[in-house]
């Protein structure tokens, strides 16, 4: 039987995420097999012509295109993979869906929930596969968390606590980049980092029904260094121009879920010393679970069933009993990291297309997450609670 192959165009190929996605398509068969199909990167879109030669080496045989429209209109492309700045996601995804392409879009799906709703509706009408790049929950440890919750082992969920902090802007002199530009990234840290915690909320707890949020701009101006890449270290000369920060640096919020649970969430890009901090705790009537990225494949589980004097959190290291974990490693506590989560994600995208089976998170899930982002922006502006509708 001929193996199904998905022909992919990666848009934004020379950026961090574009490189990760390209690698994931090339790598997943080595670990996860080809029973769900294979992928071939047939085109890479990159506006910077200086990067073309390097990209050609990364994906032999792929067309190197300067405009995303070329990929969207290419009959040899099945899947449009969007790794472009946030402000372009809606426009490019819409064009790709209308052209009948499957679409895999990095988060946030769109600038607003209205845009995300439109994309989800077009995708449904076209009958194509969609996926939003919320890769963190695809780490097998979160499959265990979901299994525990769905089996009723912690009872009814009553409270969620989550946070994600980085210190890329902990230093007030850290240079300006597009992620701090309200035109290129209108929701700032809310869509950039908050959406990761929102994806855990959607995956593990359910829909959010209302929230109140406080968005902060901690540092109002930053020096401009042309051509700065994410994570790059530079020394300022002292004659730089300065740019206004026009989107949020940090957010604190309270929320309510449809199932009656309450939530408290915080995230930022200014938590000095926190290179990458991601945690959640979920408390129920029979027990609880807790997770921190610093122990990336470990879940802590508490149950009221333990006898008096022996109750406490137990550490569960996810290992080869989970088939996805075993595909990479035969031993527990040999940590799977971010790139492995992206490899899992890419394999699922391909399998979704070859089997015509949507997998979480589709554009429908992306719409709910965009609703939470929208509500944070509106709540902070109005300084009050905001309800999140079902539609």
N, C-alpha and C positions, 0 to 999 in steps of 0.2 A: 504494500500500500504506500502511495506517495505521501511523504510527510508534508503537512500544511506549513507554508511559509508566509510570514507576515512581512511585507515590505514597508520599512519605516523611514520617515523623514524627521530628523532631529533639528528643531529650530532653536538657534542660540547655541550652536555647537561648541564654541570656544570657551564658554563660561563654565563655572564650576559644575552647575547642574547638568549642562549639556554633555560634559565629559563623563559624568557619573551615569547618565542614561545610556550614552553610547557604549560604555563599558558593560553595563548591565545586559544589554541585548547580546553582546558578544560572549558574555561569561555564563549566563544562566544555564545553558545546556550542559556545561561541565558538572554542575552540581544537581540541578533539578530535572535533568533529562529532557527528552524531546517529545514525550508522549502528548504534551499539550501544544505541540508545534514548535517551529523555530522562527527566528527573526533575522532579517538582513537589513542593515542600515544602507539604504540606496541613495539617500540624499542628506546633506547637512547644510543648513542655512546659517550663514555668518556674514554680517554686514561689513566686517573688517577684512578687506582683501589680503592683508598681510598674514592672516591666520590660515589662508587657504592651503598652503603647502603642508603645514603641520597637520591640519585636519585630514587631508588626503592620506597621510601616513597612518592616522588613527583608524580610519575606516576605508581600507583599500577597495577601490571600485565605486565608491559613493560619488555622486555628483556634488560639487561644492557650489552652492547657489547663494546669491547675495540678497535676494528678496524672498520673503515668506510666501508671497503670492505664487511664485514659481513652483513651490512644493505643493501648495494646496491644489493647483491646477494640473499637476503631473499625474497622468493616468497610471504610471508605474508605482504610485505610492498608495498603500492601503491605510496607513496609520500616520496621523500628524501628531508629533510629540512636541509640546510647547514648553520650552525652557527659556522664555523671554521675560523681560521686566513685566511686573504686575499689570501696568496700564495697557499692555497689548493683549492680555489673555482673552478678553471678551471678543475683541474684533477678529482676532485670528481664529479662535475656536468657532465663532459663528460662521465665518467664511468656510472653514473646513467642514463643518457639519452640513451646511447647505450644499457643498460639493459632494456629499455622500461619504466623507471619510470618517473612519473611527478616530477618536481624539483622546489623547492622554495629556492632561494639562497639569503643570505644576501649580501648587497652591500659592495664593488664594485663587480660586476659580475665576472670580470676576471682582470688579471694584464694588459692586452693589448686589444685593439679593435679587433685585429686579432683573439685572443682567443675567445672573446665574439661573433664575427661573426660566428666562427666555431660552437659554442654552439647553437646559434640561428638556424643555418642551420640544425644541427642534430635534434634539437627539431622539426623543421618543417617536416623533413623527417620521423621522428618517429610518428608524430601526437600526441605528448603529450603536456600537459599544463605546462607552465613555468611562474615563477614570480620572480621578484627581490625585495628585502626588502627595498624599498623606502617608508617608512610608513608615513613620515611627510605630504605629500600631501593628504593622506586619511582622515585627519581631515576634518569634514564637512565644515569648514570655507573656505576651498580651492575649494570645490564644488561650493560654492557661487561665489567665484572669477571667476571660469571658466564659470559659467552661465552668469555672467555679461559681460565677454569678448565675449563669443559666441553670445550673444544677440546684440552685437554691441553697448552696452551702453557707452563704452569709446572710440568707434571709432577704427581707425587703430592704432595698437600699434607702438610707435615710440622709446620708451626707456624703458629698464629694469635696475633696480638697485637691487643687492642682496648681502647679507653678512651672514656669520655664523662664530662666534668666541667663543672659550672657552679658559680657562686659565690653563688647566691641566699641561702645560709646561711654564706657565708664570714665575715661579720660576726657575732660572737656576740650582738649586740644586734638583729639582724634579727628582726622580729616573727614570732610563731607563726602558722601557717596549717594548714588541714586536711590538707595533704600530710605534715605532721609528726605527725599524730595516728594512733596505732596502731589505733584503732577504725575510723576512716574510711579509712585507707590502711595495712592491716596489715603490708605488706612494705616500706614506706618507699621509699628510693631504689632498692632492688633491683627492685621492680616498676615504679617510675616511670621510672628512667633505665637501670638495668641491662638491662631488657627490650629497650631499643633496640639495645644491642650484641648481646644474645642473638638478636635478629631477624636481624642480619647474619650471625651464626654459623650460624643455621638455613638462611638463604637461600643462603649461599656455600660453607659447609664441610660442613654436615650435622648429624646428631644428636650430642648430647653424651652420653657414657656414664657419666662420673663426674667429681666435682669436690671441691675443698676450698676453703672460703671463710671469710673473716674479716670480719664485719660490725661497724661502729663507730658509736657515738653520740658525736659529737665535742663537741657542746654539749648539756648535759642539760636546760637550761631556757631559755625564751624569753618575752619580754613579749607580752601579748595585745593586739591592736588590732582591735576589732570591725569587721566588714565589709571587711576587707582583701582586695584582689584581687591575683592573681598579677602580680608585676612592679611593683606600685604603690609609690611612694616616700612614706614618712611620717616625721614627726618625733615622737619620743617625748616625752610630757609629764612622765614621771618617776613617775606614780602608777599605772602599769599593773599589772594582775594578771600573774602568771607561770604558765606552763603547762609541764608535763613533756614532753620529747621522748620518744616511746614507739615509735619505729621507726628503722631505720638511716639514718645520714647518709652513710655511705661503705662501700665493699666492695672488698677485694682477693681475687682467686681464681685458682687453677690448675685446669685441666680437661683431660680427655681426650675425644677424639671417637671415634665408632665406627669411622671409617676409619683410626684409628691416630695421627692428628695430635694434637699437644699445644697447649694454649692458656694464655695469661696475660692476665687482664682486670682492669681497675680502673675504678671510676666513683664519683662523689660529687656532693654539692650544697654542698660546703664548700671547694672549691679556689679560694682567694682570688685574684681577678684573671682567672680563666678564665670569661669570660662565656658562652661555649659552645664546648667543645672536644670534637670527635668524630673518632676516627681508627681505622683498622685497617690491619694489615699481614698479608699471607698469603704464606708462604714454601713453595716446592715444590722438587722435585728438579731441575727444569729452569729455574726462574726465580721471580719473585715479583711481587706487586702491592702498592701502598701508596696509601692515601687519607686525606685530611684535609678536614674540612668547611670549613676556611678557604679552600680552593680547591674549591668545591662541585661543579664539573663537570669536575674534572681527576683522572685516574688516572695513577699512576706505574707503569711496567712495566719489568721487568728480565728479560733472557733470557740463558741460557748460550750461545746460538747466536752472540752477537756475538763477533767475532774479538779476539784478545788485544790489549790496548792501546786498544780501543774499547768495552769493556764498561762499562755504566752505566745508570742509570735514565733512561728517556725519558718525557717528559711528554705525555700524550694528552688533549687537550681535546675532550670529547664535543660534537658539533655536529649540524648538520642531516642528516648521514648516518644518524643515529638518528631514525626517523620521529616518535617521541614528542617528542623535543627540537624537531624541526622544526615541530611543531604550534604551538609557542610562539614560537620564534625562528629566523630564517634564518641566523644567524651563530654560530659557536662562541665560547665564553668570555663570552657575555652570560648571566650566571649564572641558572639556575633555582633558586629557593629553596624554603623549606618549604611555602608556600601552594600553589605549583605541584605539589609532590609530593602534596598533599592533593587537588588538582583531578584529577590522574591517578588517584588512589585512588578518588575518588567515581565517575569515569567507568567504572572497572573494576568497581566494585560494581554499577552499573546494568547494564552489559553482562553480568555474571555472571547477573543475574536474568532479563534478557530472553532470553538464550540458554541458560539453565539449565546454565551451565558454571562450576564452581568455579574461583577464581583465588587464588593464594598472596597472603597467608596466611589460610587458612580456620581454623575453630575447631580442626581437627586440629593445624595448626601452632601455634596459640595454646596448645594443650594441652602441646606439647613445651616451649615457652618458659616456661609456668607450672611445668613440671617442673624446669626449671633454677632458677627463682626459689625454688621449694620446697626444692630441694637446697641452695641457698645459705643459706636460713634454718636448715635442719636441721644442715648442716655446721658453721656458726658456733656454734650452740647446743651441739653435741656435741664440737666441736673435733676433727673427723676427716674423712677422705674419705667421700663418700656416692655410692653407685651410683644411676644413673637407669634405671629399667626401660623396656622398649619399650612396654608397655601404658599 
